């Protein structure tokens, strides 16, 4: 039933993990499906490969942010 609702309407996503300012990982409150932001800004399924990419992306993003803060 829960899945059917998501299929008929849309997923009720909440942000689970903020990777960068633009890329986030989402989870549906109803069916638990996970999504992330693609390179083109669309929502795509969060696969293991994507999760790895996001992990690296987050590390780079945090590092860059720290450098910026130091320089400031
Ligand atoms: Zn859903």
PDB file of the backbone (N, CA, C, O) and the ligand in Angstrom, with CONECT records:
HET     ZN  A 101       1
ATOM      1  N   UNK A   1       0.820  -1.211   0.000  1.00  0.00           N
ATOM      2  CA  UNK A   1       0.000   0.000   0.000  1.00  0.00           C
ATOM      3  C   UNK A   1       0.854   1.260   0.000  1.00  0.00           C
ATOM      4  O   UNK A   1       0.598   2.220  -0.727  1.00  0.00           O
ATOM      5  N   UNK A   2       1.862   1.219   0.831  1.00  0.00           N
ATOM      6  CA  UNK A   2       2.751   2.382   0.923  1.00  0.00           C
ATOM      7  C   UNK A   2       3.442   2.657  -0.412  1.00  0.00           C
ATOM      8  O   UNK A   2       3.576   3.800  -0.850  1.00  0.00           O
ATOM      9  N   UNK A   3       3.876   1.555  -1.041  1.00  0.00           N
ATOM     10  CA  UNK A   3       4.576   1.700  -2.312  1.00  0.00           C
ATOM     11  C   UNK A   3       3.638   2.216  -3.395  1.00  0.00           C
ATOM     12  O   UNK A   3       4.010   3.024  -4.247  1.00  0.00           O
ATOM     13  N   UNK A   4       2.419   1.723  -3.328  1.00  0.00           N
ATOM     14  CA  UNK A   4       1.427   2.133  -4.315  1.00  0.00           C
ATOM     15  C   UNK A   4       1.195   3.639  -4.217  1.00  0.00           C
ATOM     16  O   UNK A   4       1.089   4.333  -5.228  1.00  0.00           O
ATOM     17  N   UNK A   5       1.120   4.122  -2.997  1.00  0.00           N
ATOM     18  CA  UNK A   5       0.896   5.550  -2.804  1.00  0.00           C
ATOM     19  C   UNK A   5       2.025   6.353  -3.453  1.00  0.00           C
ATOM     20  O   UNK A   5       1.785   7.360  -4.120  1.00  0.00           O
ATOM     21  N   UNK A   6       3.247   5.895  -3.247  1.00  0.00           N
ATOM     22  CA  UNK A   6       4.405   6.589  -3.820  1.00  0.00           C
ATOM     23  C   UNK A   6       4.361   6.546  -5.348  1.00  0.00           C
ATOM     24  O   UNK A   6       4.739   7.504  -6.023  1.00  0.00           O
ATOM     25  N   UNK A   7       3.888   5.405  -5.879  1.00  0.00           N
ATOM     26  CA  UNK A   7       3.823   5.280  -7.337  1.00  0.00           C
ATOM     27  C   UNK A   7       2.761   6.204  -7.910  1.00  0.00           C
ATOM     28  O   UNK A   7       2.958   6.820  -8.958  1.00  0.00           O
ATOM     29  N   UNK A   8       1.634   6.296  -7.217  1.00  0.00           N
ATOM     30  CA  UNK A   8       0.526   7.106  -7.713  1.00  0.00           C
ATOM     31  C   UNK A   8       0.808   8.592  -7.560  1.00  0.00           C
ATOM     32  O   UNK A   8       0.501   9.391  -8.444  1.00  0.00           O
ATOM     33  N   UNK A   9       1.385   8.941  -6.447  1.00  0.00           N
ATOM     34  CA  UNK A   9       1.675  10.354  -6.199  1.00  0.00           C
ATOM     35  C   UNK A   9       3.171  10.566  -6.339  1.00  0.00           C
ATOM     36  O   UNK A   9       3.715  10.391  -7.429  1.00  0.00           O
ATOM     37  N   UNK A  10       3.833  10.930  -5.291  1.00  0.00           N
ATOM     38  CA  UNK A  10       5.283  11.040  -5.386  1.00  0.00           C
ATOM     39  C   UNK A  10       5.880  10.711  -4.029  1.00  0.00           C
ATOM     40  O   UNK A  10       5.184  10.684  -3.014  1.00  0.00           O
ATOM     41  N   UNK A  11       7.164  10.464  -4.031  1.00  0.00           N
ATOM     42  CA  UNK A  11       7.832  10.142  -2.777  1.00  0.00           C
ATOM     43  C   UNK A  11       7.850  11.356  -1.851  1.00  0.00           C
ATOM     44  O   UNK A  11       7.866  12.505  -2.291  1.00  0.00           O
ATOM     45  N   UNK A  12       7.847  11.063  -0.573  1.00  0.00           N
ATOM     46  CA  UNK A  12       7.879  12.118   0.429  1.00  0.00           C
ATOM     47  C   UNK A  12       9.297  12.193   0.990  1.00  0.00           C
ATOM     48  O   UNK A  12       9.580  11.688   2.076  1.00  0.00           O
ATOM     49  N   UNK A  13      10.180  12.834   0.224  1.00  0.00           N
ATOM     50  CA  UNK A  13      11.594  12.800   0.554  1.00  0.00           C
ATOM     51  C   UNK A  13      11.969  13.765   1.681  1.00  0.00           C
ATOM     52  O   UNK A  13      11.482  14.894   1.758  1.00  0.00           O
ATOM     53  N   UNK A  14      12.850  13.274   2.546  1.00  0.00           N
ATOM     54  CA  UNK A  14      13.501  14.157   3.509  1.00  0.00           C
ATOM     55  C   UNK A  14      15.006  14.046   3.277  1.00  0.00           C
ATOM     56  O   UNK A  14      15.488  13.027   2.781  1.00  0.00           O
ATOM     57  N   UNK A  15      15.741  15.084   3.632  1.00  0.00           N
ATOM     58  CA  UNK A  15      17.194  15.071   3.448  1.00  0.00           C
ATOM     59  C   UNK A  15      17.828  14.198   4.522  1.00  0.00           C
ATOM     60  O   UNK A  15      17.654  14.435   5.717  1.00  0.00           O
ATOM     61  N   UNK A  16      18.567  13.184   4.077  1.00  0.00           N
ATOM     62  CA  UNK A  16      19.231  12.286   5.022  1.00  0.00           C
ATOM     63  C   UNK A  16      20.675  12.693   5.233  1.00  0.00           C
ATOM     64  O   UNK A  16      21.220  12.556   6.328  1.00  0.00           O
ATOM     65  N   UNK A  17      21.287  13.196   4.171  1.00  0.00           N
ATOM     66  CA  UNK A  17      22.708  13.468   4.228  1.00  0.00           C
ATOM     67  C   UNK A  17      23.035  14.607   3.270  1.00  0.00           C
ATOM     68  O   UNK A  17      22.761  14.521   2.073  1.00  0.00           O
ATOM     69  N   UNK A  18      23.617  15.664   3.801  1.00  0.00           N
ATOM     70  CA  UNK A  18      23.969  16.779   2.935  1.00  0.00           C
ATOM     71  C   UNK A  18      25.404  16.608   2.462  1.00  0.00           C
ATOM     72  O   UNK A  18      26.342  16.635   3.259  1.00  0.00           O
ATOM     73  N   UNK A  19      25.563  16.432   1.162  1.00  0.00           N
ATOM     74  CA  UNK A  19      26.894  16.190   0.604  1.00  0.00           C
ATOM     75  C   UNK A  19      27.572  17.523   0.317  1.00  0.00           C
ATOM     76  O   UNK A  19      28.640  17.813   0.856  1.00  0.00           O
ATOM     77  N   UNK A  20      26.955  18.321  -0.523  1.00  0.00           N
ATOM     78  CA  UNK A  20      27.427  19.673  -0.789  1.00  0.00           C
ATOM     79  C   UNK A  20      26.210  20.584  -0.733  1.00  0.00           C
ATOM     80  O   UNK A  20      25.107  20.176  -0.369  1.00  0.00           O
ATOM     81  N   UNK A  21      26.454  21.823  -1.104  1.00  0.00           N
ATOM     82  CA  UNK A  21      25.350  22.781  -1.115  1.00  0.00           C
ATOM     83  C   UNK A  21      24.240  22.327  -2.073  1.00  0.00           C
ATOM     84  O   UNK A  21      23.064  22.622  -1.862  1.00  0.00           O
ATOM     85  N   UNK A  22      24.640  21.602  -3.133  1.00  0.00           N
ATOM     86  CA  UNK A  22      23.680  21.248  -4.177  1.00  0.00           C
ATOM     87  C   UNK A  22      23.327  19.766  -4.190  1.00  0.00           C
ATOM     88  O   UNK A  22      22.238  19.384  -4.619  1.00  0.00           O
ATOM     89  N   UNK A  23      24.242  18.945  -3.723  1.00  0.00           N
ATOM     90  CA  UNK A  23      24.013  17.499  -3.762  1.00  0.00           C
ATOM     91  C   UNK A  23      23.624  16.998  -2.377  1.00  0.00           C
ATOM     92  O   UNK A  23      24.324  17.230  -1.391  1.00  0.00           O
ATOM     93  N   UNK A  24      22.503  16.314  -2.331  1.00  0.00           N
ATOM     94  CA  UNK A  24      22.023  15.770  -1.066  1.00  0.00           C
ATOM     95  C   UNK A  24      21.522  14.350  -1.265  1.00  0.00           C
ATOM     96  O   UNK A  24      21.185  13.940  -2.375  1.00  0.00           O
ATOM     97  N   UNK A  25      21.482  13.606  -0.161  1.00  0.00           N
ATOM     98  CA  UNK A  25      20.881  12.281  -0.205  1.00  0.00           C
ATOM     99  C   UNK A  25      19.535  12.339   0.496  1.00  0.00           C
ATOM    100  O   UNK A  25      19.405  12.878   1.595  1.00  0.00           O
ATOM    101  N   UNK A  26      18.538  11.770  -0.167  1.00  0.00           N
ATOM    102  CA  UNK A  26      17.174  11.839   0.358  1.00  0.00           C
ATOM    103  C   UNK A  26      16.646  10.446   0.671  1.00  0.00           C
ATOM    104  O   UNK A  26      17.082   9.453   0.090  1.00  0.00           O
ATOM    105  N   UNK A  27      15.706  10.396   1.594  1.00  0.00           N
ATOM    106  CA  UNK A  27      15.006   9.140   1.844  1.00  0.00           C
ATOM    107  C   UNK A  27      13.516   9.419   1.917  1.00  0.00           C
ATOM    108  O   UNK A  27      13.081  10.414   2.497  1.00  0.00           O
ATOM    109  N   UNK A  28      12.741   8.523   1.318  1.00  0.00           N
ATOM    110  CA  UNK A  28      11.289   8.677   1.335  1.00  0.00           C
ATOM    111  C   UNK A  28      10.745   8.233   2.692  1.00  0.00           C
ATOM    112  O   UNK A  28      11.078   7.152   3.178  1.00  0.00           O
ATOM    113  N   UNK A  29       9.927   9.055   3.285  1.00  0.00           N
ATOM    114  CA  UNK A  29       9.360   8.752   4.589  1.00  0.00           C
ATOM    115  C   UNK A  29       8.411   7.564   4.531  1.00  0.00           C
ATOM    116  O   UNK A  29       8.239   6.850   5.519  1.00  0.00           O
ATOM    117  N   UNK A  30       7.801   7.354   3.378  1.00  0.00           N
ATOM    118  CA  UNK A  30       6.773   6.303   3.281  1.00  0.00           C
ATOM    119  C   UNK A  30       7.364   4.942   2.922  1.00  0.00           C
ATOM    120  O   UNK A  30       7.113   3.961   3.621  1.00  0.00           O
ATOM    121  N   UNK A  31       8.150   4.867   1.837  1.00  0.00           N
ATOM    122  CA  UNK A  31       8.620   3.560   1.390  1.00  0.00           C
ATOM    123  C   UNK A  31      10.098   3.335   1.684  1.00  0.00           C
ATOM    124  O   UNK A  31      10.586   2.214   1.547  1.00  0.00           O
ATOM    125  N   UNK A  32      10.823   4.386   2.089  1.00  0.00           N
ATOM    126  CA  UNK A  32      12.219   4.213   2.491  1.00  0.00           C
ATOM    127  C   UNK A  32      13.206   4.214   1.347  1.00  0.00           C
ATOM    128  O   UNK A  32      14.399   3.997   1.561  1.00  0.00           O
ATOM    129  N   UNK A  33      12.728   4.457   0.123  1.00  0.00           N
ATOM    130  CA  UNK A  33      13.629   4.489  -1.027  1.00  0.00           C
ATOM    131  C   UNK A  33      14.585   5.683  -0.898  1.00  0.00           C
ATOM    132  O   UNK A  33      14.207   6.747  -0.408  1.00  0.00           O
ATOM    133  N   UNK A  34      15.819   5.485  -1.344  1.00  0.00           N
ATOM    134  CA  UNK A  34      16.807   6.549  -1.224  1.00  0.00           C
ATOM    135  C   UNK A  34      17.177   7.114  -2.577  1.00  0.00           C
ATOM    136  O   UNK A  34      17.306   6.383  -3.559  1.00  0.00           O
ATOM    137  N   UNK A  35      17.345   8.424  -2.616  1.00  0.00           N
ATOM    138  CA  UNK A  35      17.697   9.113  -3.851  1.00  0.00           C
ATOM    139  C   UNK A  35      18.803  10.103  -3.578  1.00  0.00           C
ATOM    140  O   UNK A  35      19.085  10.462  -2.435  1.00  0.00           O
ATOM    141  N   UNK A  36      19.422  10.535  -4.663  1.00  0.00           N
ATOM    142  CA  UNK A  36      20.431  11.566  -4.535  1.00  0.00           C
ATOM    143  C   UNK A  36      20.349  12.501  -5.732  1.00  0.00           C
ATOM    144  O   UNK A  36      19.631  12.228  -6.694  1.00  0.00           O
ATOM    145  N   UNK A  37      21.079  13.593  -5.671  1.00  0.00           N
ATOM    146  CA  UNK A  37      21.078  14.550  -6.761  1.00  0.00           C
ATOM    147  C   UNK A  37      22.127  14.151  -7.794  1.00  0.00           C
ATOM    148  O   UNK A  37      23.281  13.903  -7.444  1.00  0.00           O
ATOM    149  N   UNK A  38      21.737  14.090  -9.045  1.00  0.00           N
ATOM    150  CA  UNK A  38      22.696  13.747 -10.097  1.00  0.00           C
ATOM    151  C   UNK A  38      23.476  14.985 -10.520  1.00  0.00           C
ATOM    152  O   UNK A  38      23.242  16.090 -10.030  1.00  0.00           O
ATOM    153  N   UNK A  39      24.406  14.770 -11.441  1.00  0.00           N
ATOM    154  CA  UNK A  39      25.228  15.878 -11.935  1.00  0.00           C
ATOM    155  C   UNK A  39      24.388  16.946 -12.615  1.00  0.00           C
ATOM    156  O   UNK A  39      24.761  18.119 -12.651  1.00  0.00           O
ATOM    157  N   UNK A  40      23.256  16.529 -13.149  1.00  0.00           N
ATOM    158  CA  UNK A  40      22.405  17.482 -13.859  1.00  0.00           C
ATOM    159  C   UNK A  40      21.312  18.053 -12.955  1.00  0.00           C
ATOM    160  O   UNK A  40      20.440  18.794 -13.410  1.00  0.00           O
ATOM    161  N   UNK A  41      21.369  17.700 -11.669  1.00  0.00           N
ATOM    162  CA  UNK A  41      20.423  18.269 -10.729  1.00  0.00           C
ATOM    163  C   UNK A  41      19.121  17.510 -10.608  1.00  0.00           C
ATOM    164  O   UNK A  41      18.188  17.969  -9.949  1.00  0.00           O
ATOM    165  N   UNK A  42      19.049  16.338 -11.247  1.00  0.00           N
ATOM    166  CA  UNK A  42      17.837  15.536 -11.154  1.00  0.00           C
ATOM    167  C   UNK A  42      17.959  14.538 -10.013  1.00  0.00           C
ATOM    168  O   UNK A  42      19.058  14.219  -9.560  1.00  0.00           O
ATOM    169  N   UNK A  43      16.810  14.053  -9.559  1.00  0.00           N
ATOM    170  CA  UNK A  43      16.821  13.017  -8.534  1.00  0.00           C
ATOM    171  C   UNK A  43      17.003  11.650  -9.187  1.00  0.00           C
ATOM    172  O   UNK A  43      16.251  11.272 -10.085  1.00  0.00           O
ATOM    173  N   UNK A  44      18.008  10.920  -8.723  1.00  0.00           N
ATOM    174  CA  UNK A  44      18.264   9.581  -9.259  1.00  0.00           C
ATOM    175  C   UNK A  44      18.367   8.614  -8.083  1.00  0.00           C
ATOM    176  O   UNK A  44      18.627   9.037  -6.957  1.00  0.00           O
ATOM    177  N   UNK A  45      18.165   7.320  -8.331  1.00  0.00           N
ATOM    178  CA  UNK A  45      18.263   6.351  -7.234  1.00  0.00           C
ATOM    179  C   UNK A  45      19.665   6.331  -6.629  1.00  0.00           C
ATOM    180  O   UNK A  45      20.665   6.449  -7.336  1.00  0.00           O
ATOM    181  N   UNK A  46      19.713   6.182  -5.331  1.00  0.00           N
ATOM    182  CA  UNK A  46      21.001   6.149  -4.641  1.00  0.00           C
ATOM    183  C   UNK A  46      21.548   4.721  -4.662  1.00  0.00           C
ATOM    184  O   UNK A  46      21.158   3.880  -3.851  1.00  0.00           O
ATOM    185  N   UNK A  47      22.448   4.466  -5.594  1.00  0.00           N
ATOM    186  CA  UNK A  47      23.070   3.150  -5.697  1.00  0.00           C
ATOM    187  C   UNK A  47      24.343   3.139  -4.855  1.00  0.00           C
ATOM    188  O   UNK A  47      24.789   4.179  -4.368  1.00  0.00           O
ATOM    189  N   UNK A  48      24.923   1.947  -4.690  1.00  0.00           N
ATOM    190  CA  UNK A  48      26.172   1.842  -3.930  1.00  0.00           C
ATOM    191  C   UNK A  48      27.267   2.694  -4.563  1.00  0.00           C
ATOM    192  O   UNK A  48      28.070   3.323  -3.874  1.00  0.00           O
ATOM    193  N   UNK A  49      27.277   2.697  -5.906  1.00  0.00           N
ATOM    194  CA  UNK A  49      28.294   3.459  -6.629  1.00  0.00           C
ATOM    195  C   UNK A  49      28.120   4.962  -6.361  1.00  0.00           C
ATOM    196  O   UNK A  49      29.089   5.682  -6.119  1.00  0.00           O
ATOM    197  N   UNK A  50      26.885   5.404  -6.410  1.00  0.00           N
ATOM    198  CA  UNK A  50      26.583   6.812  -6.154  1.00  0.00           C
ATOM    199  C   UNK A  50      26.965   7.213  -4.729  1.00  0.00           C
ATOM    200  O   UNK A  50      27.475   8.304  -4.472  1.00  0.00           O
ATOM    201  N   UNK A  51      26.693   6.275  -3.813  1.00  0.00           N
ATOM    202  CA  UNK A  51      27.011   6.531  -2.410  1.00  0.00           C
ATOM    203  C   UNK A  51      28.510   6.760  -2.240  1.00  0.00           C
ATOM    204  O   UNK A  51      28.936   7.634  -1.486  1.00  0.00           O
ATOM    205  N   UNK A  52      29.308   5.952  -2.960  1.00  0.00           N
ATOM    206  CA  UNK A  52      30.758   6.091  -2.907  1.00  0.00           C
ATOM    207  C   UNK A  52      31.179   7.445  -3.485  1.00  0.00           C
ATOM    208  O   UNK A  52      32.022   8.140  -2.918  1.00  0.00           O
ATOM    209  N   UNK A  53      30.581   7.803  -4.616  1.00  0.00           N
ATOM    210  CA  UNK A  53      30.891   9.084  -5.258  1.00  0.00           C
ATOM    211  C   UNK A  53      30.568  10.225  -4.289  1.00  0.00           C
ATOM    212  O   UNK A  53      31.352  11.160  -4.127  1.00  0.00           O
ATOM    213  N   UNK A  54      29.413  10.130  -3.657  1.00  0.00           N
ATOM    214  CA  UNK A  54      29.000  11.173  -2.731  1.00  0.00           C
ATOM    215  C   UNK A  54      29.955  11.290  -1.554  1.00  0.00           C
ATOM    216  O   UNK A  54      30.240  12.388  -1.075  1.00  0.00           O
ATOM    217  N   UNK A  55      30.451  10.133  -1.089  1.00  0.00           N
ATOM    218  CA  UNK A  55      31.376  10.130   0.036  1.00  0.00           C
ATOM    219  C   UNK A  55      32.637  10.925  -0.304  1.00  0.00           C
ATOM    220  O   UNK A  55      33.113  11.743   0.483  1.00  0.00           O
ATOM    221  N   UNK A  56      33.163  10.656  -1.506  1.00  0.00           N
ATOM    222  CA  UNK A  56      34.357  11.349  -1.973  1.00  0.00           C
ATOM    223  C   UNK A  56      34.059  12.833  -2.156  1.00  0.00           C
ATOM    224  O   UNK A  56      34.841  13.702  -1.770  1.00  0.00           O
ATOM    225  N   UNK A  57      32.909  13.086  -2.753  1.00  0.00           N
ATOM    226  CA  UNK A  57      32.484  14.462  -3.020  1.00  0.00           C
ATOM    227  C   UNK A  57      32.390  15.259  -1.720  1.00  0.00           C
ATOM    228  O   UNK A  57      32.802  16.417  -1.653  1.00  0.00           O
ATOM    229  N   UNK A  58      31.848  14.626  -0.708  1.00  0.00           N
ATOM    230  CA  UNK A  58      31.668  15.299   0.575  1.00  0.00           C
ATOM    231  C   UNK A  58      33.020  15.615   1.211  1.00  0.00           C
ATOM    232  O   UNK A  58      33.220  16.680   1.795  1.00  0.00           O
ATOM    233  N   UNK A  59      33.941  14.659   1.080  1.00  0.00           N
ATOM    234  CA  UNK A  59      35.276  14.854   1.634  1.00  0.00           C
ATOM    235  C   UNK A  59      35.958  16.042   0.959  1.00  0.00           C
ATOM    236  O   UNK A  59      36.525  16.916   1.615  1.00  0.00           O
ATOM    237  N   UNK A  60      35.884  16.044  -0.375  1.00  0.00           N
ATOM    238  CA  UNK A  60      36.497  17.133  -1.150  1.00  0.00           C
ATOM    239  C   UNK A  60      35.851  18.468  -0.791  1.00  0.00           C
ATOM    240  O   UNK A  60      36.526  19.485  -0.632  1.00  0.00           O
ATOM    241  N   UNK A  61      34.546  18.435  -0.672  1.00  0.00           N
ATOM    242  CA  UNK A  61      33.795  19.657  -0.399  1.00  0.00           C
ATOM    243  C   UNK A  61      34.182  20.231   0.957  1.00  0.00           C
ATOM    244  O   UNK A  61      34.409  21.433   1.097  1.00  0.00           O
ATOM    245  N   UNK A  62      34.254  19.342   1.964  1.00  0.00           N
ATOM    246  CA  UNK A  62      34.626  19.800   3.306  1.00  0.00           C
ATOM    247  C   UNK A  62      36.048  20.327   3.342  1.00  0.00           C
ATOM    248  O   UNK A  62      36.344  21.313   4.018  1.00  0.00           O
ATOM    249  N   UNK A  63      36.934  19.651   2.600  1.00  0.00           N
ATOM    250  CA  UNK A  63      38.325  20.067   2.572  1.00  0.00           C
ATOM    251  C   UNK A  63      38.434  21.455   1.962  1.00  0.00           C
ATOM    252  O   UNK A  63      39.111  22.336   2.491  1.00  0.00           O
ATOM    253  N   UNK A  64      37.753  21.626   0.839  1.00  0.00           N
ATOM    254  CA  UNK A  64      37.798  22.902   0.137  1.00  0.00           C
ATOM    255  C   UNK A  64      37.241  24.021   1.033  1.00  0.00           C
ATOM    256  O   UNK A  64      37.747  25.142   1.051  1.00  0.00           O
ATOM    257  N   UNK A  65      36.190  23.674   1.767  1.00  0.00           N
ATOM    258  CA  UNK A  65      35.567  24.661   2.631  1.00  0.00           C
ATOM    259  C   UNK A  65      36.514  25.084   3.749  1.00  0.00           C
ATOM    260  O   UNK A  65      36.565  26.251   4.136  1.00  0.00           O
ATOM    261  N   UNK A  66      37.268  24.100   4.260  1.00  0.00           N
ATOM    262  CA  UNK A  66      38.207  24.392   5.333  1.00  0.00           C
ATOM    263  C   UNK A  66      39.314  25.306   4.839  1.00  0.00           C
ATOM    264  O   UNK A  66      39.704  26.253   5.522  1.00  0.00           O
ATOM    265  N   UNK A  67      39.820  25.012   3.639  1.00  0.00           N
ATOM    266  CA  UNK A  67      40.879  25.831   3.069  1.00  0.00           C
ATOM    267  C   UNK A  67      40.385  27.267   2.896  1.00  0.00           C
ATOM    268  O   UNK A  67      41.094  28.229   3.189  1.00  0.00           O
ATOM    269  N   UNK A  68      39.174  27.376   2.423  1.00  0.00           N
ATOM    270  CA  UNK A  68      38.588  28.694   2.232  1.00  0.00           C
ATOM    271  C   UNK A  68      38.511  29.460   3.548  1.00  0.00           C
ATOM    272  O   UNK A  68      38.815  30.651   3.617  1.00  0.00           O
ATOM    273  N   UNK A  69      38.095  28.739   4.593  1.00  0.00           N
ATOM    274  CA  UNK A  69      37.954  29.385   5.886  1.00  0.00           C
ATOM    275  C   UNK A  69      39.309  29.865   6.404  1.00  0.00           C
ATOM    276  O   UNK A  69      39.414  30.934   7.005  1.00  0.00           O
ATOM    277  N   UNK A  70      40.348  29.054   6.161  1.00  0.00           N
ATOM    278  CA  UNK A  70      41.682  29.412   6.611  1.00  0.00           C
ATOM    279  C   UNK A  70      42.164  30.673   5.901  1.00  0.00           C
ATOM    280  O   UNK A  70      42.731  31.578   6.514  1.00  0.00           O
ATOM    281  N   UNK A  71      41.925  30.707   4.604  1.00  0.00           N
ATOM    282  CA  UNK A  71      42.397  31.831   3.803  1.00  0.00           C
ATOM    283  C   UNK A  71      41.674  33.121   4.155  1.00  0.00           C
ATOM    284  O   UNK A  71      42.174  34.228   3.954  1.00  0.00           O
ATOM    285  N   UNK A  72      40.510  32.931   4.675  1.00  0.00           N
ATOM    286  CA  UNK A  72      39.671  34.104   4.918  1.00  0.00           C
ATOM    287  C   UNK A  72      40.172  34.995   6.042  1.00  0.00           C
ATOM    288  O   UNK A  72      39.552  36.015   6.345  1.00  0.00           O
TER     289      UNK A  72
HETATM  290 ZN    ZN A 101       8.273   6.595  -1.462  1.00  0.00          ZN
END
